[in-house]
Structures are given as structure tokens and as C-alpha cells.
Amino acid sequence: MKKNSILIVDDEASVRDSLYNWFLEDGFEVSCAEDASKALKILDHEHFDIILADIKMPGMDGLELLRRIKQIIPDAIIIIITAFATVDTAVQALKDGAFDYVTKPFDPDDLSHLIRNALRQVSLQEENETLRERVSVLEQVEDIIGESEAVKKMLSEVEQVAQSNASVIITGESGTGKELIAKAIHANSLRKFFPLVSVHCGALTESLLESELFGHEKGAFTGAVYTRKGRFEMADNGTIFLDEIATISSKMQVELLRVLESKSFVRVGGNKTITSDFRVICATNRDLKKMVNEGSFREDLYYRLNVVNINVPPLRERKDDIPLLVNYFIGKYCKSMSRPIVTMDATAMKRLEDYDFPGNVRELENIIERAIVVGNGKEIKLRDLPLGKAVTISKTESLNHLEKQHIAQVLTKYGWNISRAAQALGIDRVTLYNKIKKYDLKQ
Amino acid sequence: MAINTMKPLNQINLVSFGITDKALLEMLRSQTARIFSCKVQHKEARTELGQFFDGARRQYNADSLLQMVHQNYSNEDAKTIGLFQVDLFIPILTYIFGQAYLNGQTAVASGYRLVDERYGIKTNRQNYPERFLKEVIHELGHNFGLIHCRSVGCVMQASTYVEDIDLKNADFCPACRLQLEH
């Protein structure tokens, strides 16, 4: 069972000793400070569930200490104690965010009740945080939309890998929803009630990434005003998601490998080794194996990360899911804009189904959001889509691929009636049969 | 605050200050021996308690009394508890029933606030010896490193009123007993 912690701030040694002993017997982890500045120093590197602070102290008084703590830790539970109770100071303390205000000496029963209430508040805050995290993770898991074979296969891989502790690399083009897959793995794992901490490696410089991942001590560098926990520390018992892993520098690759092997690290500017039990999930839109061969990504780190690889298919390879995704995004944005649900006319839907979506699901989502904003509020028409009249195609597609795709679509449209399909394509039936054979098209 | 590591227990010493009820002291001795399964000795102390009296609060300073018992009557091979019949306080609390060094050698307990008449309840002296015994066992439990327990009926449950003391047993719950024996 987790021990609750308490910090006692009082200039009278006898009061500190009495409270120290009382809380020790009650099973608390207790720390004491004889004045406000020492308390602030302790709070720089330690967290406490409850802070008991005397109001009358030499130097900074309890009310000023309360205000300073609230600036750094807004959720801190601070109880102000004093032998000089006045209504004004009590009101001021409560206005400044004190949990409660008591006059010493206390009745033992009053102290017990007060601490019990404060602990209830601590546990509610923790529960609220966990539930919020859980709800947001669950909501995001529901966002994986699709009934195509490719999505079904990927979700079954997610389910299989979630229960293990194995490191995972999620690969896929930009906008395919790699982060959603990471969230789904976490939400289905035994770590689901602990945090999922995301770090976008590509957005940070080497030194910022180092401080972000490992945390830093106060004064470690210019601007390090307070001690800060790193993402690895925050992910204790949970999962850390490292997006755009291919962008990290050689130095960070070495650091990362060391942390993954020892599950321990030191904050920037610190000397205390911190251990954390986390699972690592990475994502990239680049070919890491190729980078290893080229020497730009460490082979040992690659093998440590790549225990399981999940590939998220691009949207053009799961076009069956487009109508489902369209309806999902229509529902999502109409709801968030407080508008009645709109529909999409058949021509507009057909255009979307023909489009190759180089930006994948993210691009589709943006298209729908824009169409709802600019549309007439009843039906999304072709003119509401920012695609123009011509179907935009991916630069990487070969002519053969496009031909195969087009023939398959026409055949499907005419229910594999060869004569009608050939007529629509402007070729004769023999040529169409030859093309079907060449591209191995099946009904 | 002196905190020692627990050593194999040879005996418990009960040191009484101004308690004249021989039957009560004998009951405390024999029951403590039964509960802790060890030798328990009783000794009567003659220390003058006036120096521990706080005129402003009209109570006795339990921190100072605990220190006095530790310095004058405690030894490393035994746990020693001072038994009093005076109103105890510590600076931060209006009163206490007793206190102890957690995982240490010494404790104090007082019967002063364990009688019904202090709370305006009809006097029932039958409760008093058992309440005192529970307080003695509770404080000695702290000496053995036990913290307050949330199990209903365990003697290590925190008590701030006599009614709380009456609700618990004069013995440890299985979890505390296990911790005590190891």
C-alpha cells in the first residue's frame, strides 16, 4: 500500500517533533522544515500529499508560503496552522487556496478528521486524473474506424501485442493514425490504468528532448527555474510513446538505448538515479531498417525497439473504409460545431473514393471538416470538396497500377458485366479480358 | 527523536509513577506478558513530576516525560513504558492518552483521560482497567514498529476518544501480529 506523505513547516521545534511523531505513528512519510524558504527548497525536488504550514514564522510567513506553493503546484493541499487565529487570516488563507485552517493546540480528534478529509481530497484528485486519462484513451481507441481486411488484421495484431510488455514500432505513412494505434495498444494492456505519455521527438532539439525525456533539476540550465520530472519518470508503470523516432540524434540514440536496457536514468543536472517501469512504443514514417543499413540509426537500438512491428496501411489500400470514415467524421464535426448531421451526395462520395489521399486519414478528416464549414448545412456536394474536378493521384503510382485500379472500379460498378464495362472503358471485350488476366482481377 | 532498530526482545518493563492500585498494575503486567509472550516486570518510580507540569496549560508535557523515562529507566534489551495518572499533552494537541518512540525503546501512557467522568458520562469503573491495558499495548506496539492499523478491532487502531478505545480489542489483528512476530 502506498504511504501518504506530509511536509510540516513550523519554526517551533517542539511542534515539529510532536507532529512528526504523530504522523509517523499514523503511517505517513514525514518531512519537516523550520521555515518557508527551506520548505520551498524541499518542494523543489519532492512531492507531498499534504503540507501543514504555520502562519507565524520568521522571514516569509505561512500565507506567503501558501501563495508561492500554489503558484508552483496549484493542486497542493495546504493546511494552515496557527496559535494566533483571527477571522481575517482564516478568510485570507482560504481565499488563497488553503484546504483548511486550524488553531493550535488541536483536539486530537479534529486533527484526525482534518487529515482524513485531506487524504480523501488527495485520493479524489488522483482518481480524477486516472479516470480522465482513461476516458480520453478510451475515446481515442474508438476513433479507429474501419472494417476492411487491412484494418481487421492490424487490430488483431494490436490485440495480440497489447497484453505483452514487448517494445513496438508502428510504421506507416504520415496521417495514417499511428498514435491512435499506440493508444489502442496501451488501452488494451495491463498498464491501462497508468499514464500513456507521448513525446514528439521530431519537434524538439537534442537538448530539449533530453530534458523532456529525463527531466531536469532546478538550475541545470538557463531557464530551469524548477525541478521537472521527465517523460520516462511520468510513464512509470505505464507506456511511453516516442513519435518520429527516426529523427533523434546519434547521441540521443545512445542515451535511449542505455535507458531501455537499465530502465534507469539521471535527470539533467542531477546525480540521483531514478528508476521507472515503462513500456516503449515508437512510431515512424521512415524505413528504419534502411537507415540502419545506411548507418544513420543504431542497429542495437533498432533491434531493442523492433520486437514487434505493426504497419498501418495507407488509406488508398483500404478504400472500402472511406464511406465509414466519412460518416464518422461528419458525425464528429457536426456534433462539435453543434450542427444537425449532414449527408454526402453520391458524386462527392464517388470523388472521395477515387482519390488517393497522399495525406491519408488526416487529409480526409480535414476535407470533411472544411466541407461542413463551407457547405449548405444539409448535404455535402462535390463543390464543397477542395479536390477540384480532376482526381488527384499519387506521384508514386505507376500507370499500370492506375489502369488496374480503374478497370477494377468499372467492373465493380457494372457488376462484372464485361460488355457494359468494356463499353464504358472504350475498349473491346477481348482487350478487357486480356487486361483482367494481366492484372489478375477477380470478381 | 531516537529511533533504534528492533533487537530480540528480552523483556518489557512497566514503570509506574504515582499509581497506587496494585490490582490494576498486576493485571497490566500479567496481560502484557500474555499478549507479547515475554517476561514483564513492574517497577514503581519515585520521580517528582512537578518539573513536567505546564502551568499555562495545567497539564503534563508528554514529550518531556517520555524523554525522562527513556533516560532514567530504559535500556537496550527491553521495551519500557512509563505509566502515569496525570493529564498528558504535547505542544500541538490539547491532550493525548500516550505516546511512544516508533521502533524505539520507550513509551508513556496515562489513565487520566480514560475514566468516564472526564466526559460527563455516568461513572463505570469497570471499563477503566481494560482501556488502560489497550493503551499500554497500543504504545508498546509502536515501540515494536507498528503504525496505526485500519482493521476493525485491532489494538493499533488510532483512538482519540474513550469510545474508540472501547470499540477495539486488547490484542493485535492477524496482520499486525504477523509483523510483530517478524
Interface residues (C-beta under 8 A of the other chain):
Chain A: E12 S14 V15 D17 S18 L19 Y20 N21 W22 L24 E25 D26 G27 I81 K104 P105 F106 D107 P108 D109 L111 S112
Chain B: M1 R57 D63 F89 I90 P91 I92 L93 T94 Y95 I96 Q99 A100 Y101 L102 H142 I147 H148 A158 T160 Y161
